[in-house]
């Protein structure tokens, strides 16, 4: 990977995600899955930044947004958060 590309995307992630709180956790609703034209419902995280602004964070199977995606963790006994 190009170092400039990695630095750019890492800096954007730090700017927007560091210090945020998770304030709600739920799977994407059936209507939202249909609206996205997906088949799988991913776990969605409602986040709040330091300014009090809220936004949703959810995984996709790829960067083109072709379907909902799973999350992997290093939590013992909860290594994968699956799609439904």
Backbone as XML, in Angstrom:
<?xml version="1.0"?>
<chain id="A" units="angstrom">
  <residue number="1" name="UNK">
    <atom name="N" x="0.851" y="-1.179" z="0.000"/>
    <atom name="CA" x="0.000" y="0.000" z="0.000"/>
    <atom name="C" x="0.894" y="1.239" z="0.000"/>
  </residue>
  <residue number="2" name="UNK">
    <atom name="N" x="0.473" y="2.230" z="-0.733"/>
    <atom name="CA" x="1.179" y="3.499" z="-0.791"/>
    <atom name="C" x="1.143" y="4.154" z="0.592"/>
  </residue>
  <residue number="3" name="UNK">
    <atom name="N" x="2.311" y="4.558" z="1.091"/>
    <atom name="CA" x="2.404" y="5.173" z="2.421"/>
    <atom name="C" x="1.572" y="6.445" z="2.518"/>
  </residue>
  <residue number="4" name="UNK">
    <atom name="N" x="1.547" y="7.257" z="1.458"/>
    <atom name="CA" x="0.747" y="8.482" z="1.470"/>
    <atom name="C" x="-0.746" y="8.173" z="1.588"/>
  </residue>
  <residue number="5" name="UNK">
    <atom name="N" x="-1.188" y="7.133" z="0.885"/>
    <atom name="CA" x="-2.589" y="6.725" z="0.949"/>
    <atom name="C" x="-2.935" y="6.240" z="2.348"/>
  </residue>
  <residue number="6" name="UNK">
    <atom name="N" x="-2.105" y="5.390" z="2.911"/>
    <atom name="CA" x="-2.341" y="4.866" z="4.257"/>
    <atom name="C" x="-2.362" y="5.998" z="5.279"/>
  </residue>
  <residue number="7" name="UNK">
    <atom name="N" x="-1.430" y="6.919" z="5.175"/>
    <atom name="CA" x="-1.369" y="8.053" z="6.100"/>
    <atom name="C" x="-2.618" y="8.913" z="5.983"/>
  </residue>
  <residue number="8" name="UNK">
    <atom name="N" x="-3.048" y="9.180" z="4.771"/>
    <atom name="CA" x="-4.247" y="10.004" z="4.548"/>
    <atom name="C" x="-5.478" y="9.384" z="5.200"/>
  </residue>
  <residue number="9" name="UNK">
    <atom name="N" x="-5.722" y="8.083" z="4.937"/>
    <atom name="CA" x="-6.911" y="7.422" z="5.472"/>
    <atom name="C" x="-6.801" y="7.223" z="6.984"/>
  </residue>
  <residue number="10" name="UNK">
    <atom name="N" x="-5.610" y="6.965" z="7.485"/>
    <atom name="CA" x="-5.420" y="6.837" z="8.935"/>
    <atom name="C" x="-5.680" y="8.167" z="9.621"/>
  </residue>
  <residue number="11" name="UNK">
    <atom name="N" x="-5.178" y="9.239" z="9.050"/>
    <atom name="CA" x="-5.406" y="10.573" z="9.631"/>
    <atom name="C" x="-6.891" y="10.937" z="9.639"/>
  </residue>
  <residue number="12" name="UNK">
    <atom name="N" x="-7.615" y="10.608" z="8.569"/>
    <atom name="CA" x="-9.060" y="10.869" z="8.536"/>
    <atom name="C" x="-9.793" y="10.057" z="9.606"/>
  </residue>
  <residue number="13" name="UNK">
    <atom name="N" x="-9.412" y="8.791" z="9.754"/>
    <atom name="CA" x="-10.035" y="7.946" z="10.779"/>
    <atom name="C" x="-9.768" y="8.510" z="12.171"/>
  </residue>
  <residue number="14" name="UNK">
    <atom name="N" x="-8.538" y="8.912" z="12.436"/>
    <atom name="CA" x="-8.210" y="9.501" z="13.735"/>
    <atom name="C" x="-9.033" y="10.765" z="13.981"/>
  </residue>
  <residue number="15" name="UNK">
    <atom name="N" x="-9.116" y="11.628" z="12.973"/>
    <atom name="CA" x="-9.846" y="12.890" z="13.107"/>
    <atom name="C" x="-11.308" y="12.662" z="13.460"/>
  </residue>
  <residue number="16" name="UNK">
    <atom name="N" x="-11.935" y="11.677" z="12.830"/>
    <atom name="CA" x="-13.372" y="11.491" z="12.991"/>
    <atom name="C" x="-13.769" y="10.462" z="14.051"/>
  </residue>
  <residue number="17" name="UNK">
    <atom name="N" x="-12.857" y="9.553" z="14.421"/>
    <atom name="CA" x="-13.252" y="8.450" z="15.296"/>
    <atom name="C" x="-12.625" y="8.460" z="16.684"/>
  </residue>
  <residue number="18" name="UNK">
    <atom name="N" x="-11.420" y="8.986" z="16.825"/>
    <atom name="CA" x="-10.780" y="8.975" z="18.146"/>
    <atom name="C" x="-11.603" y="9.778" z="19.145"/>
  </residue>
  <residue number="19" name="UNK">
    <atom name="N" x="-11.857" y="9.186" z="20.304"/>
    <atom name="CA" x="-12.582" y="9.871" z="21.363"/>
    <atom name="C" x="-14.086" y="9.779" z="21.256"/>
  </residue>
  <residue number="20" name="UNK">
    <atom name="N" x="-14.601" y="9.123" z="20.205"/>
    <atom name="CA" x="-16.053" y="8.972" z="20.074"/>
    <atom name="C" x="-16.561" y="7.923" z="21.056"/>
  </residue>
  <residue number="21" name="UNK">
    <atom name="N" x="-17.853" y="8.047" z="21.405"/>
    <atom name="CA" x="-18.505" y="7.070" z="22.264"/>
    <atom name="C" x="-19.507" y="6.280" z="21.440"/>
  </residue>
  <residue number="22" name="UNK">
    <atom name="N" x="-19.641" y="5.017" z="21.771"/>
    <atom name="CA" x="-20.720" y="4.207" z="21.217"/>
    <atom name="C" x="-21.915" y="4.442" z="22.129"/>
  </residue>
  <residue number="23" name="UNK">
    <atom name="N" x="-23.022" y="4.938" z="21.567"/>
    <atom name="CA" x="-24.181" y="5.239" z="22.408"/>
    <atom name="C" x="-25.374" y="4.322" z="22.133"/>
  </residue>
  <residue number="24" name="UNK">
    <atom name="N" x="-25.296" y="3.531" z="21.046"/>
    <atom name="CA" x="-26.360" y="2.575" z="20.762"/>
    <atom name="C" x="-25.808" y="1.498" z="19.843"/>
  </residue>
  <residue number="25" name="UNK">
    <atom name="N" x="-26.294" y="0.274" z="20.020"/>
    <atom name="CA" x="-25.881" y="-0.852" z="19.193"/>
    <atom name="C" x="-27.139" y="-1.590" z="18.755"/>
  </residue>
  <residue number="26" name="UNK">
    <atom name="N" x="-27.284" y="-1.805" z="17.445"/>
    <atom name="CA" x="-28.421" y="-2.575" z="16.947"/>
    <atom name="C" x="-28.089" y="-3.099" z="15.558"/>
  </residue>
  <residue number="27" name="UNK">
    <atom name="N" x="-28.775" y="-4.157" z="15.172"/>
    <atom name="CA" x="-28.623" y="-4.639" z="13.803"/>
    <atom name="C" x="-29.454" y="-3.763" z="12.876"/>
  </residue>
  <residue number="28" name="UNK">
    <atom name="N" x="-29.007" y="-3.631" z="11.628"/>
    <atom name="CA" x="-29.726" y="-2.861" z="10.627"/>
    <atom name="C" x="-31.121" y="-3.465" z="10.467"/>
  </residue>
  <residue number="29" name="UNK">
    <atom name="N" x="-32.126" y="-2.615" z="10.372"/>
    <atom name="CA" x="-33.499" y="-3.100" z="10.238"/>
    <atom name="C" x="-33.707" y="-3.716" z="8.857"/>
  </residue>
  <residue number="30" name="UNK">
    <atom name="N" x="-34.759" y="-4.500" z="8.742"/>
    <atom name="CA" x="-35.091" y="-5.123" z="7.460"/>
    <atom name="C" x="-35.329" y="-4.057" z="6.389"/>
  </residue>
  <residue number="31" name="UNK">
    <atom name="N" x="-35.998" y="-2.980" z="6.741"/>
    <atom name="CA" x="-36.240" y="-1.895" z="5.783"/>
    <atom name="C" x="-34.923" y="-1.254" z="5.332"/>
  </residue>
  <residue number="32" name="UNK">
    <atom name="N" x="-34.019" y="-1.012" z="6.287"/>
    <atom name="CA" x="-32.725" y="-0.415" z="5.936"/>
    <atom name="C" x="-31.928" y="-1.351" z="5.029"/>
  </residue>
  <residue number="33" name="UNK">
    <atom name="N" x="-31.961" y="-2.656" z="5.318"/>
    <atom name="CA" x="-31.282" y="-3.635" z="4.462"/>
    <atom name="C" x="-31.870" y="-3.580" z="3.051"/>
  </residue>
  <residue number="34" name="UNK">
    <atom name="N" x="-33.208" y="-3.552" z="2.968"/>
    <atom name="CA" x="-33.864" y="-3.458" z="1.657"/>
    <atom name="C" x="-33.494" y="-2.160" z="0.942"/>
  </residue>
  <residue number="35" name="UNK">
    <atom name="N" x="-33.489" y="-1.034" z="1.672"/>
    <atom name="CA" x="-33.144" y="0.258" z="1.078"/>
    <atom name="C" x="-31.722" y="0.260" z="0.515"/>
  </residue>
  <residue number="36" name="UNK">
    <atom name="N" x="-30.829" y="-0.477" z="1.169"/>
    <atom name="CA" x="-29.443" y="-0.570" z="0.712"/>
    <atom name="C" x="-29.283" y="-1.599" z="-0.417"/>
  </residue>
  <residue number="37" name="UNK">
    <atom name="N" x="-30.370" y="-2.357" z="-0.681"/>
    <atom name="CA" x="-30.353" y="-3.464" z="-1.645"/>
    <atom name="C" x="-29.342" y="-4.528" z="-1.237"/>
  </residue>
  <residue number="38" name="UNK">
    <atom name="N" x="-29.307" y="-4.799" z="0.076"/>
    <atom name="CA" x="-28.433" y="-5.813" z="0.638"/>
    <atom name="C" x="-29.243" y="-7.046" z="0.990"/>
  </residue>
  <residue number="39" name="UNK">
    <atom name="N" x="-28.539" y="-8.124" z="1.344"/>
    <atom name="CA" x="-29.157" y="-9.370" z="1.785"/>
    <atom name="C" x="-28.838" y="-9.644" z="3.253"/>
  </residue>
  <residue number="40" name="UNK">
    <atom name="N" x="-27.796" y="-9.022" z="3.766"/>
    <atom name="CA" x="-27.317" y="-9.285" z="5.123"/>
    <atom name="C" x="-27.456" y="-8.039" z="5.988"/>
  </residue>
  <residue number="41" name="UNK">
    <atom name="N" x="-27.838" y="-8.243" z="7.241"/>
    <atom name="CA" x="-27.978" y="-7.140" z="8.192"/>
    <atom name="C" x="-26.735" y="-7.078" z="9.086"/>
  </residue>
  <residue number="42" name="UNK">
    <atom name="N" x="-25.946" y="-6.000" z="8.984"/>
    <atom name="CA" x="-24.764" y="-5.874" z="9.830"/>
    <atom name="C" x="-25.100" y="-5.183" z="11.158"/>
  </residue>
  <residue number="43" name="UNK">
    <atom name="N" x="-24.229" y="-5.352" z="12.116"/>
    <atom name="CA" x="-24.344" y="-4.623" z="13.372"/>
    <atom name="C" x="-24.042" y="-3.153" z="13.106"/>
  </residue>
  <residue number="44" name="UNK">
    <atom name="N" x="-24.845" y="-2.263" z="13.662"/>
    <atom name="CA" x="-24.674" y="-0.826" z="13.474"/>
    <atom name="C" x="-24.368" y="-0.184" z="14.827"/>
  </residue>
  <residue number="45" name="UNK">
    <atom name="N" x="-23.446" y="0.733" z="14.819"/>
    <atom name="CA" x="-23.047" y="1.437" z="16.033"/>
    <atom name="C" x="-23.397" y="2.910" z="15.889"/>
  </residue>
  <residue number="46" name="UNK">
    <atom name="N" x="-24.224" y="3.423" z="16.788"/>
    <atom name="CA" x="-24.503" y="4.858" z="16.805"/>
    <atom name="C" x="-23.415" y="5.503" z="17.647"/>
  </residue>
  <residue number="47" name="UNK">
    <atom name="N" x="-22.695" y="6.412" z="17.041"/>
    <atom name="CA" x="-21.538" y="7.047" z="17.672"/>
    <atom name="C" x="-21.845" y="8.508" z="17.984"/>
  </residue>
  <residue number="48" name="UNK">
    <atom name="N" x="-21.136" y="9.032" z="18.977"/>
    <atom name="CA" x="-21.228" y="10.459" z="19.292"/>
    <atom name="C" x="-19.810" y="10.991" z="19.432"/>
  </residue>
  <residue number="49" name="UNK">
    <atom name="N" x="-19.524" y="12.075" z="18.681"/>
    <atom name="CA" x="-18.186" y="12.653" z="18.758"/>
    <atom name="C" x="-18.089" y="13.670" z="19.903"/>
  </residue>
  <residue number="50" name="UNK">
    <atom name="N" x="-16.928" y="14.252" z="20.055"/>
    <atom name="CA" x="-16.681" y="15.189" z="21.157"/>
    <atom name="C" x="-17.534" y="16.449" z="21.065"/>
  </residue>
  <residue number="51" name="UNK">
    <atom name="N" x="-18.037" y="16.760" z="19.871"/>
    <atom name="CA" x="-18.898" y="17.936" z="19.681"/>
    <atom name="C" x="-20.369" y="17.614" z="19.941"/>
  </residue>
  <residue number="52" name="UNK">
    <atom name="N" x="-20.672" y="16.343" z="20.251"/>
    <atom name="CA" x="-22.046" y="15.931" z="20.465"/>
    <atom name="C" x="-22.779" y="15.536" z="19.198"/>
  </residue>
  <residue number="53" name="UNK">
    <atom name="N" x="-22.076" y="15.509" z="18.074"/>
    <atom name="CA" x="-22.681" y="15.104" z="16.803"/>
    <atom name="C" x="-22.775" y="13.575" z="16.767"/>
  </residue>
  <residue number="54" name="UNK">
    <atom name="N" x="-23.872" y="13.070" z="16.225"/>
    <atom name="CA" x="-24.100" y="11.636" z="16.169"/>
    <atom name="C" x="-23.991" y="11.138" z="14.725"/>
  </residue>
  <residue number="55" name="UNK">
    <atom name="N" x="-23.490" y="9.910" z="14.586"/>
    <atom name="CA" x="-23.404" y="9.272" z="13.273"/>
    <atom name="C" x="-23.398" y="7.759" z="13.450"/>
  </residue>
  <residue number="56" name="UNK">
    <atom name="N" x="-23.847" y="7.060" z="12.420"/>
    <atom name="CA" x="-23.850" y="5.604" z="12.421"/>
    <atom name="C" x="-22.571" y="5.081" z="11.794"/>
  </residue>
  <residue number="57" name="UNK">
    <atom name="N" x="-22.091" y="3.984" z="12.332"/>
    <atom name="CA" x="-20.917" y="3.283" z="11.805"/>
    <atom name="C" x="-21.328" y="1.824" z="11.616"/>
  </residue>
  <residue number="58" name="UNK">
    <atom name="N" x="-21.164" y="1.287" z="10.394"/>
    <atom name="CA" x="-21.551" y="-0.100" z="10.136"/>
    <atom name="C" x="-20.647" y="-0.682" z="9.054"/>
  </residue>
  <residue number="59" name="UNK">
    <atom name="N" x="-20.414" y="-1.992" z="9.136"/>
    <atom name="CA" x="-19.507" y="-2.625" z="8.175"/>
    <atom name="C" x="-20.204" y="-3.026" z="6.885"/>
  </residue>
  <residue number="60" name="UNK">
    <atom name="N" x="-19.437" y="-2.964" z="5.819"/>
    <atom name="CA" x="-19.865" y="-3.437" z="4.511"/>
    <atom name="C" x="-18.893" y="-4.531" z="4.080"/>
  </residue>
  <residue number="61" name="UNK">
    <atom name="N" x="-19.346" y="-5.407" z="3.208"/>
    <atom name="CA" x="-18.483" y="-6.503" z="2.776"/>
    <atom name="C" x="-17.301" y="-6.011" z="1.925"/>
  </residue>
  <residue number="62" name="UNK">
    <atom name="N" x="-17.418" y="-4.801" z="1.359"/>
    <atom name="CA" x="-16.315" y="-4.234" z="0.582"/>
    <atom name="C" x="-16.499" y="-2.713" z="0.518"/>
  </residue>
  <residue number="63" name="UNK">
    <atom name="N" x="-15.517" y="-2.034" z="-0.038"/>
    <atom name="CA" x="-15.581" y="-0.566" z="-0.059"/>
    <atom name="C" x="-16.511" y="-0.020" z="-1.141"/>
  </residue>
  <residue number="64" name="UNK">
    <atom name="N" x="-17.169" y="-0.905" z="-1.897"/>
    <atom name="CA" x="-18.187" y="-0.481" z="-2.853"/>
    <atom name="C" x="-19.590" y="-0.563" z="-2.246"/>
  </residue>
  <residue number="65" name="UNK">
    <atom name="N" x="-19.706" y="-1.088" z="-1.024"/>
    <atom name="CA" x="-20.999" y="-1.172" z="-0.353"/>
    <atom name="C" x="-21.925" y="-2.221" z="-0.937"/>
  </residue>
  <residue number="66" name="UNK">
    <atom name="N" x="-21.376" y="-3.373" z="-1.332"/>
    <atom name="CA" x="-22.189" y="-4.401" z="-1.985"/>
    <atom name="C" x="-23.069" y="-5.224" z="-1.047"/>
  </residue>
  <residue number="67" name="UNK">
    <atom name="N" x="-22.777" y="-5.276" z="0.243"/>
    <atom name="CA" x="-23.622" y="-5.984" z="1.204"/>
    <atom name="C" x="-23.105" y="-5.681" z="2.600"/>
  </residue>
  <residue number="68" name="UNK">
    <atom name="N" x="-23.912" y="-6.030" z="3.597"/>
    <atom name="CA" x="-23.488" y="-5.846" z="4.976"/>
    <atom name="C" x="-22.327" y="-6.769" z="5.306"/>
  </residue>
  <residue number="69" name="UNK">
    <atom name="N" x="-21.499" y="-6.351" z="6.250"/>
    <atom name="CA" x="-20.313" y="-7.133" z="6.589"/>
    <atom name="C" x="-20.229" y="-7.501" z="8.054"/>
  </residue>
  <residue number="70" name="UNK">
    <atom name="N" x="-19.434" y="-8.508" z="8.340"/>
    <atom name="CA" x="-19.168" y="-8.956" z="9.700"/>
    <atom name="C" x="-18.034" y="-8.120" z="10.293"/>
  </residue>
  <residue number="71" name="UNK">
    <atom name="N" x="-17.956" y="-8.130" z="11.607"/>
    <atom name="CA" x="-16.847" y="-7.489" z="12.322"/>
    <atom name="C" x="-16.062" y="-8.562" z="13.061"/>
  </residue>
  <residue number="72" name="UNK">
    <atom name="N" x="-14.761" y="-8.444" z="13.105"/>
    <atom name="CA" x="-13.922" y="-9.360" z="13.867"/>
    <atom name="C" x="-13.354" y="-8.605" z="15.059"/>
  </residue>
  <residue number="73" name="UNK">
    <atom name="N" x="-13.234" y="-9.298" z="16.185"/>
    <atom name="CA" x="-12.719" y="-8.678" z="17.399"/>
    <atom name="C" x="-11.610" y="-9.542" z="17.994"/>
  </residue>
  <residue number="74" name="UNK">
    <atom name="N" x="-10.957" y="-9.024" z="18.994"/>
    <atom name="CA" x="-10.000" y="-9.799" z="19.780"/>
    <atom name="C" x="-10.577" y="-10.118" z="21.159"/>
  </residue>
  <residue number="75" name="UNK">
    <atom name="N" x="-11.913" y="-10.028" z="21.288"/>
    <atom name="CA" x="-12.600" y="-10.322" z="22.541"/>
    <atom name="C" x="-12.735" y="-11.841" z="22.687"/>
  </residue>
  <residue number="76" name="UNK">
    <atom name="N" x="-12.231" y="-12.369" z="23.781"/>
    <atom name="CA" x="-12.300" y="-13.817" z="24.018"/>
    <atom name="C" x="-13.772" y="-14.241" z="24.076"/>
  </residue>
  <residue number="77" name="UNK">
    <atom name="N" x="-14.128" y="-15.229" z="23.277"/>
    <atom name="CA" x="-15.494" y="-15.727" z="23.228"/>
    <atom name="C" x="-16.433" y="-14.903" z="22.352"/>
  </residue>
  <residue number="78" name="UNK">
    <atom name="N" x="-15.937" y="-13.849" z="21.719"/>
    <atom name="CA" x="-16.761" y="-12.997" z="20.849"/>
    <atom name="C" x="-15.891" y="-12.509" z="19.695"/>
  </residue>
  <residue number="79" name="UNK">
    <atom name="N" x="-15.242" y="-13.467" z="19.037"/>
    <atom name="CA" x="-14.278" y="-13.130" z="17.998"/>
    <atom name="C" x="-14.878" y="-12.612" z="16.709"/>
  </residue>
  <residue number="80" name="UNK">
    <atom name="N" x="-16.149" y="-12.948" z="16.465"/>
    <atom name="CA" x="-16.817" y="-12.491" z="15.250"/>
    <atom name="C" x="-18.201" y="-11.946" z="15.607"/>
  </residue>
  <residue number="81" name="UNK">
    <atom name="N" x="-18.517" y="-10.776" z="15.080"/>
    <atom name="CA" x="-19.862" y="-10.224" z="15.179"/>
    <atom name="C" x="-20.462" y="-10.439" z="13.801"/>
  </residue>
  <residue number="82" name="UNK">
    <atom name="N" x="-21.378" y="-11.414" z="13.672"/>
    <atom name="CA" x="-21.843" y="-11.822" z="12.352"/>
    <atom name="C" x="-22.891" y="-10.883" z="11.765"/>
  </residue>
  <residue number="83" name="UNK">
    <atom name="N" x="-23.118" y="-11.039" z="10.461"/>
    <atom name="CA" x="-24.289" y="-10.444" z="9.834"/>
    <atom name="C" x="-25.449" y="-11.375" z="10.105"/>
  </residue>
  <residue number="84" name="UNK">
    <atom name="N" x="-26.659" y="-10.855" z="10.001"/>
    <atom name="CA" x="-27.852" y="-11.687" z="10.173"/>
    <atom name="C" x="-28.620" y="-11.751" z="8.868"/>
  </residue>
</chain>
